[in-house]
Amino acid sequence: MKQRSQGFTLLEVLIALTLSAIALLGTASLSLASLQSQQSAYQRSQATLLAHDLLERLRSKRGADSPYLAHLPSSDWWQTLQKDLPGATATLSQQGASQFQIRISWQEQSAEPRSILLEANL
């Protein structure tokens, strides 16, 4: 009579462990990509909100007479920009009597420079 082997062989166990390890690495890679995309979206949202905030401040101070045109780096808005987007730069320029351009630039962790541009008539 032939005796049947019972249980798993070492080769089957090694193959199962290898496949499990590959699956876990794939899951970790997808999670990392998701976190990076989420961080990028958060930074874009913050930059957009800050640009609109500055625009509203300009509207409330009547545009051309606004202290933000001359003293942007010393304003409380600038402090908020640096807190929310460390190392970011912002430029505010007046294009016409009531036309303004706000550009916010920052560096993402993936070393890609990003910027947004908001143009508005007050």
MIDO-897463 format. One record per atom (N, C-alpha, C): x, y, z; atom name. Coordinates in pm, 1 decimal, m for minus. Example, Ala and Ser with C-alpha at 12.3 -4.5 7.8 and 13.67 -1.06 7.14 Angstrom:
2
> 1319.0 | m569.0 | 780.0 | N
> 1230.0 | m450.0 | 780.0 | CA
> 1320.0 | m330.0 | 780.0 | C
> 1285.0 | m225.0 | 708.0 | N
> 1367.0 | m106.0 | 714.0 | CA
> 1290.0 | 3.0 | 787.0 | C
This chain:
122
> 80.4 | m116.8 | 0.0 | N
> 0.0 | 0.0 | 0.0 | CA
> 86.2 | 125.2 | 0.0 | C
> 42.8 | 219.5 | m83.6 | N
> 115.1 | 346.1 | m85.2 | CA
> 63.1 | 436.7 | 24.6 | C
> 157.0 | 503.1 | 83.4 | N
> 120.3 | 595.3 | 191.0 | CA
> 107.6 | 736.2 | 132.5 | C
> m3.6 | 802.4 | 159.4 | N
> m23.4 | 938.9 | 109.9 | CA
> 42.4 | 1036.7 | 205.5 | C
> 105.4 | 1137.1 | 149.4 | N
> 165.3 | 1238.9 | 235.5 | CA
> 56.4 | 1335.8 | 279.3 | C
> 67.5 | 1377.1 | 399.6 | N
> m30.7 | 1469.7 | 454.6 | CA
> 40.4 | 1598.6 | 493.3 | C
> m33.5 | 1708.6 | 487.0 | N
> 25.2 | 1837.1 | 523.1 | CA
> 85.4 | 1906.5 | 401.9 | C
> 158.2 | 2014.3 | 429.3 | N
> 220.1 | 2095.5 | 325.0 | CA
> 368.4 | 2063.8 | 316.2 | C
> 418.3 | 2074.8 | 196.9 | N
> 562.1 | 2059.0 | 181.9 | CA
> 627.2 | 2194.2 | 203.8 | C
> 754.3 | 2193.9 | 228.7 | N
> 827.3 | 2317.9 | 253.2 | CA
> 819.7 | 2410.0 | 131.6 | C
> 823.1 | 2354.1 | 12.5 | N
> 815.8 | 2434.3 | m109.1 | CA
> 682.4 | 2507.4 | m119.0 | C
> 574.2 | 2441.1 | m87.4 | N
> 443.3 | 2506.3 | m91.2 | CA
> 435.6 | 2620.8 | 8.4 | C
> 491.5 | 2603.5 | 125.5 | N
> 491.0 | 2707.6 | 228.2 | CA
> 573.5 | 2826.6 | 181.3 | C
> 690.3 | 2803.3 | 121.2 | N
> 774.8 | 2912.4 | 72.8 | CA
> 705.5 | 2990.8 | m38.6 | C
> 637.8 | 2922.1 | m127.8 | N
> 566.0 | 2990.3 | m235.9 | CA
> 453.3 | 3075.7 | m178.0 | C
> 380.1 | 3023.1 | m83.5 | N
> 271.0 | 3098.4 | m20.8 | CA
> 324.7 | 3221.7 | 50.9 | C
> 436.0 | 3209.5 | 121.5 | N
> 496.2 | 3323.9 | 191.2 | CA
> 545.1 | 3429.2 | 92.1 | C
> 604.4 | 3386.1 | m17.1 | N
> 653.0 | 3479.5 | m118.6 | CA
> 538.0 | 3557.9 | m180.0 | C
> 430.9 | 3489.8 | m214.9 | N
> 314.3 | 3557.7 | m271.9 | CA
> 251.8 | 3654.4 | m172.0 | C
> 246.6 | 3614.6 | m46.8 | N
> 192.2 | 3702.9 | 56.5 | CA
> 279.0 | 3827.3 | 73.3 | C
> 410.1 | 3809.8 | 71.0 | N
> 501.8 | 3923.4 | 84.4 | CA
> 486.7 | 4020.1 | m32.6 | C
> 474.3 | 3968.2 | m153.9 | N
> 455.7 | 4054.0 | m271.4 | CA
> 324.6 | 4131.6 | m260.8 | C
> 219.8 | 4065.7 | m215.7 | N
> 90.2 | 4132.3 | m199.8 | CA
> 98.4 | 4243.4 | m95.1 | C
> 168.3 | 4218.3 | 14.3 | N
> 182.4 | 4320.6 | 118.7 | CA
> 264.9 | 4439.3 | 69.7 | C
> 370.0 | 4414.2 | m8.2 | N
> 449.5 | 4523.2 | m64.4 | CA
> 366.2 | 4607.6 | m161.1 | C
> 283.1 | 4544.4 | m240.2 | N
> 194.3 | 4616.8 | m331.0 | CA
> 95.8 | 4704.5 | m256.0 | C
> 39.8 | 4651.0 | m148.8 | N
> m53.4 | 4727.5 | m66.6 | CA
> 15.9 | 4846.7 | m2.5 | C
> 136.8 | 4827.5 | 47.6 | N
> 211.9 | 4937.2 | 108.3 | CA
> 244.4 | 5044.2 | 5.1 | C
> 279.0 | 5002.7 | m115.6 | N
> 309.7 | 5097.7 | m222.8 | CA
> 186.6 | 5181.4 | m259.1 | C
> 71.4 | 5119.4 | m268.7 | N
> m51.9 | 5191.9 | m297.9 | CA
> m88.0 | 5288.3 | m185.7 | C
> m66.8 | 5247.6 | m62.5 | N
> m94.7 | 5335.4 | 51.3 | CA
> m4.2 | 5458.6 | 49.4 | C
> 122.5 | 5439.7 | 17.7 | N
> 216.7 | 5550.7 | 10.6 | CA
> 178.0 | 5648.0 | m100.5 | C
> 142.1 | 5596.2 | m216.7 | N
> 99.9 | 5682.5 | m327.4 | CA
> m25.5 | 5760.8 | m291.0 | C
> m115.9 | 5697.9 | m219.8 | N
> m237.5 | 5764.2 | m176.2 | CA
> m206.3 | 5877.6 | m78.7 | C
> m116.8 | 5854.9 | 14.6 | N
> m78.7 | 5959.5 | 109.7 | CA
> m11.6 | 6077.4 | 39.5 | C
> 72.8 | 6049.9 | m59.1 | N
> 138.7 | 6157.5 | m132.2 | CA
> 37.1 | 6240.0 | m211.3 | C
> m57.5 | 6175.2 | m272.6 | N
> m161.5 | 6246.8 | m346.9 | CA
> m247.3 | 6330.0 | m253.3 | C
> m275.8 | 6276.2 | m137.6 | N
> m355.7 | 6348.0 | m39.6 | CA
> m282.0 | 6472.8 | 9.0 | C
> m153.6 | 6462.9 | 33.8 | N
> m73.3 | 6577.1 | 77.2 | CA
> m68.6 | 6683.9 | m31.9 | C
> m53.1 | 6642.7 | m155.6 | N
> m49.9 | 6735.9 | m268.4 | CA
> m183.1 | 6809.3 | m281.0 | C
> m292.6 | 6738.5 | m269.0 | N
> m425.5 | 6799.7 | m277.3 | CA
> m447.5 | 6896.9 | m162.1 | C
> m401.3 | 6861.1 | m44.2 | N
> m413.8 | 6949.8 | 71.6 | CA
> m337.8 | 7080.4 | 48.0 | C
> m215.9 | 7071.0 | m4.9 | N
> m136.6 | 7191.1 | m29.0 | CA
> m201.2 | 7279.7 | m135.4 | C
> m254.3 | 7219.9 | m241.0 | N
> m323.7 | 7299.6 | m343.1 | CA
> m445.9 | 7368.7 | m284.1 | C
> m518.1 | 7297.9 | m200.4 | N
> m636.4 | 7356.8 | m136.7 | CA
> m597.5 | 7472.9 | m47.0 | C
> m492.5 | 7454.9 | 31.9 | N
> m446.5 | 7562.1 | 120.7 | CA
> m403.1 | 7683.8 | 39.8 | C
> m329.8 | 7662.7 | m67.8 | N
> m284.4 | 7774.4 | m150.9 | CA
> m404.2 | 7848.8 | m211.3 | C
> m503.2 | 7775.9 | m257.1 | N
> m622.0 | 7838.2 | m315.4 | CA
> m698.9 | 7918.0 | m210.7 | C
> m716.7 | 7859.4 | m92.6 | N
> m786.4 | 7930.4 | 14.9 | CA
> m711.9 | 8056.2 | 56.1 | C
> m579.4 | 8047.7 | 64.9 | N
> m500.4 | 8164.9 | 103.9 | CA
> m504.8 | 8273.8 | m3.4 | C
> m504.3 | 8235.9 | m129.8 | N
> m514.3 | 8334.9 | m236.9 | CA
> m649.3 | 8406.1 | m232.0 | C
> m755.2 | 8332.0 | m210.2 | N
> m887.6 | 8393.0 | m199.1 | CA
> m897.9 | 8478.5 | m73.2 | C
> m834.5 | 8436.1 | 34.2 | N
> m832.8 | 8515.8 | 157.0 | CA
> m764.8 | 8650.5 | 132.6 | C
> m650.7 | 8648.3 | 65.0 | N
> m581.5 | 8773.6 | 34.7 | CA
> m666.8 | 8861.8 | m55.5 | C
> m733.7 | 8803.2 | m151.1 | N
> m821.2 | 8879.1 | m239.2 | CA
> m933.0 | 8947.0 | m159.5 | C
> m992.2 | 8876.4 | m67.6 | N
> m1097.5 | 8935.3 | 16.2 | CA
> m1041.9 | 9046.8 | 104.7 | C
> m919.8 | 9030.3 | 153.1 | N
> m857.5 | 9136.5 | 231.9 | CA
> m834.0 | 9259.9 | 145.4 | C
> m793.9 | 9238.1 | 20.7 | N
> m775.9 | 9350.9 | m71.0 | CA
> m909.5 | 9421.2 | m96.6 | C
> m1014.7 | 9343.9 | m114.5 | N
> m1147.0 | 9403.4 | m136.0 | CA
> m1190.2 | 9486.4 | m16.1 | C
> m1164.7 | 9435.2 | 102.4 | N
> m1207.8 | 9507.5 | 222.1 | CA
> m1125.7 | 9634.0 | 245.5 | C
> m1003.8 | 9640.0 | 194.3 | N
> m918.1 | 9758.3 | 211.5 | CA
> m919.0 | 9846.9 | 87.3 | C
> m1008.5 | 9823.5 | m3.1 | N
> m1024.8 | 9901.4 | m125.1 | CA
> m906.6 | 9893.4 | m221.0 | C
> m850.4 | 9776.0 | m235.9 | N
> m754.5 | 9747.1 | m342.0 | CA
> m627.3 | 9828.0 | m341.4 | C
> m621.9 | 9934.4 | m418.8 | N
> m498.3 | 10009.6 | m439.5 | CA
> m447.6 | 10074.1 | m311.8 | C
> m535.6 | 10105.1 | m219.2 | N
> m493.6 | 10166.8 | m93.3 | CA
> m453.8 | 10063.0 | 10.5 | C
> m458.4 | 9938.4 | m26.4 | N
> m433.9 | 9830.1 | 68.6 | CA
> m288.6 | 9828.1 | 116.0 | C
> m269.0 | 9807.9 | 246.3 | N
> m132.4 | 9795.0 | 297.4 | CA
> m65.2 | 9665.0 | 251.9 | C
> m142.0 | 9571.2 | 199.6 | N
> m85.3 | 9443.8 | 155.5 | CA
> 4.7 | 9460.8 | 32.9 | C
> m23.2 | 9563.3 | m47.8 | N
> 59.3 | 9583.7 | m167.8 | CA
> 203.4 | 9617.4 | m131.3 | C
> 222.4 | 9694.6 | m27.4 | N
> 357.4 | 9738.0 | 10.0 | CA
> 421.3 | 9648.4 | 114.4 | C
> 342.0 | 9584.9 | 198.2 | N
> 397.6 | 9513.1 | 313.7 | CA
> 352.0 | 9367.9 | 322.1 | C
> 343.5 | 9301.3 | 210.1 | N
> 297.2 | 9162.3 | 210.3 | CA
> 381.0 | 9071.5 | 300.3 | C
> 516.3 | 9073.5 | 294.3 | N
> 594.6 | 8980.8 | 377.8 | CA
> 583.6 | 9006.5 | 528.5 | C
> 537.5 | 9122.6 | 569.4 | N
> 527.7 | 9149.1 | 712.4 | CA
> 384.3 | 9136.8 | 764.9 | C
> 293.6 | 9096.2 | 679.8 | N
> 153.2 | 9088.7 | 720.0 | CA
> 121.6 | 8960.1 | 795.1 | C
> 7.9 | 8962.2 | 864.6 | N
> m37.9 | 8840.8 | 933.1 | CA
> m76.5 | 8733.7 | 831.9 | C
> m119.0 | 8775.7 | 711.7 | N
> m150.3 | 8680.1 | 605.4 | CA
> m25.5 | 8600.8 | 567.8 | C
> 88.5 | 8669.0 | 559.4 | N
> 214.8 | 8603.5 | 525.0 | CA
> 251.5 | 8499.0 | 630.5 | C
> 228.2 | 8532.6 | 756.2 | N
> 257.1 | 8437.1 | 864.1 | CA
> 171.5 | 8311.8 | 849.4 | C
> 46.3 | 8329.9 | 811.1 | N
> m42.8 | 8215.4 | 789.1 | CA
> 5.1 | 8132.5 | 669.9 | C
> 48.5 | 8200.4 | 564.1 | N
> 101.1 | 8129.9 | 446.9 | CA
> 220.1 | 8042.1 | 485.3 | C
> 312.5 | 8096.8 | 562.7 | N
> 431.9 | 8021.7 | 601.5 | CA
> 398.8 | 7907.0 | 696.0 | C
> 296.2 | 7924.8 | 777.1 | N
> 254.8 | 7817.5 | 867.5 | CA
> 189.2 | 7703.1 | 791.1 | C
> 103.2 | 7737.2 | 693.9 | N
> 29.5 | 7635.0 | 618.9 | CA
> 110.1 | 7573.0 | 505.1 | C
> 197.5 | 7652.2 | 441.9 | N
> 281.3 | 7603.9 | 331.1 | CA
> 424.8 | 7650.3 | 355.6 | C
> 498.1 | 7580.2 | 440.2 | N
> 634.2 | 7624.2 | 474.1 | CA
> 721.3 | 7643.1 | 349.7 | C
> 789.0 | 7757.0 | 345.1 | N
> 878.5 | 7785.8 | 234.4 | CA
> 809.5 | 7841.5 | 110.6 | C
> 680.6 | 7864.8 | 118.1 | N
> 606.5 | 7915.5 | 2.8 | CA
> 639.8 | 8062.6 | m20.9 | C
> 624.9 | 8103.7 | m145.5 | N
> 641.3 | 8244.3 | m180.6 | CA
> 511.5 | 8293.7 | m240.8 | C
> 488.9 | 8423.4 | m227.6 | N
> 368.0 | 8482.9 | m283.4 | CA
> 404.0 | 8617.1 | m345.1 | C
> 343.6 | 8645.0 | m458.2 | N
> 358.3 | 8775.6 | m520.5 | CA
> 220.3 | 8832.2 | m544.6 | C
> 210.4 | 8960.3 | m518.8 | N
> 86.0 | 9033.0 | m539.4 | CA
> 119.4 | 9150.2 | m629.0 | C
> 54.9 | 9156.6 | m743.4 | N
> 83.2 | 9267.3 | m835.0 | CA
> m47.0 | 9328.9 | m882.5 | C
> m39.3 | 9458.3 | m904.1 | N
> m154.6 | 9531.8 | m953.0 | CA
> m137.1 | 9552.1 | m1102.4 | C
> m231.3 | 9503.1 | m1181.2 | N
> m221.6 | 9508.1 | m1326.7 | CA
> m286.5 | 9632.9 | m1384.9 | C
> m383.9 | 9685.0 | m1317.9 | N
> m456.2 | 9803.6 | m1364.1 | CA
> m512.8 | 9873.9 | m1242.0 | C
> m606.0 | 9963.2 | m1265.3 | N
> m662.9 | 10037.5 | m1152.9 | CA
> m727.1 | 9945.0 | m1050.0 | C
> m794.7 | 9841.9 | m1097.9 | N
> m861.4 | 9751.7 | m1003.7 | CA
> m834.0 | 9604.5 | m1035.0 | C
> m729.4 | 9577.2 | m1111.3 | N
> m695.6 | 9438.7 | m1145.3 | CA
> m574.3 | 9394.7 | m1063.9 | C
> m587.2 | 9276.6 | m1004.0 | N
> m479.7 | 9223.1 | m921.0 | CA
> m447.6 | 9080.5 | m960.9 | C
> m321.7 | 9045.0 | m940.4 | N
> m274.4 | 8909.5 | m966.8 | CA
> m206.2 | 8858.9 | m840.3 | C
> m247.8 | 8741.5 | m795.7 | N
> m187.4 | 8677.5 | m678.8 | CA
> m130.1 | 8544.3 | m725.1 | C
> m1.1 | 8525.3 | m703.0 | N
> 64.1 | 8397.8 | m737.1 | CA
> 127.1 | 8342.2 | m609.7 | C
> 92.3 | 8218.5 | m579.7 | N
> 150.7 | 8148.0 | m465.0 | CA
> 226.4 | 8027.1 | m520.2 | C
> 353.6 | 8014.6 | m482.4 | N
> 438.5 | 7904.3 | m527.3 | CA
> 493.6 | 7830.0 | m407.3 | C
> 506.5 | 7699.4 | m421.0 | N
> 562.5 | 7616.9 | m313.4 | CA
> 627.6 | 7494.3 | m373.7 | C
> 704.8 | 7426.8 | m294.4 | N
> 776.9 | 7305.9 | m336.3 | CA
> 713.2 | 7185.8 | m266.5 | C
> 674.8 | 7087.4 | m344.3 | N
> 618.4 | 6966.3 | m284.7 | CA
> 729.8 | 6872.7 | m240.9 | C
> 694.7 | 6775.4 | m159.9 | N
> 793.6 | 6679.0 | m111.3 | CA
> 854.0 | 6598.3 | m225.0 | C
> 780.5 | 6583.2 | m333.0 | N
> 831.6 | 6509.0 | m447.8 | CA
> 923.4 | 6595.4 | m533.7 | C
> 960.7 | 6712.5 | m482.0 | N
> 1052.5 | 6807.0 | m546.6 | CA
> 992.4 | 6870.8 | m671.1 | C
> 862.6 | 6863.8 | m686.6 | N
> 797.1 | 6929.3 | m798.7 | CA
> 750.2 | 7067.4 | m754.9 | C
> 792.6 | 7172.7 | m825.1 | N
> 742.8 | 7305.6 | m789.3 | CA
> 597.3 | 7321.3 | m834.0 | C
> 518.0 | 7381.6 | m750.3 | N
> 376.2 | 7404.3 | m780.7 | CA
> 345.1 | 7552.1 | m760.8 | C
> 245.1 | 7599.4 | m830.4 | N
> 200.2 | 7736.4 | m809.1 | CA
> 55.9 | 7750.4 | m855.1 | C
> m10.3 | 7850.0 | m798.6 | N
> m144.4 | 7885.1 | m843.1 | CA
> m143.2 | 8033.8 | m876.1 | C
> m228.4 | 8073.9 | m966.5 | N
> m239.1 | 8213.4 | m1006.9 | CA
> m385.5 | 8252.5 | m1000.3 | C
> m412.8 | 8359.7 | m927.7 | N
> m548.3 | 8409.8 | m915.4 | CA
> m549.6 | 8552.7 | m968.2 | C
> m632.6 | 8578.6 | m1065.8 | N
> m648.0 | 8713.1 | m1122.3 | CA
> m790.1 | 8759.5 | m1092.5 | C
> m801.8 | 8885.7 | m1049.4 | N
> m933.1 | 8934.6 | m1013.1 | CA
> m944.0 | 9084.7 | m1037.4 | C
> m1065.6 | 9127.5 | m1062.5 | N
> m1100.9 | 9269.4 | m1070.5 | CA
> m1175.0 | 9304.6 | m943.9 | C
> m1132.0 | 9408.8 | m878.6 | N
> m1200.8 | 9451.5 | m755.6 | CA
> m1299.5 | 9562.0 | m785.1 | C
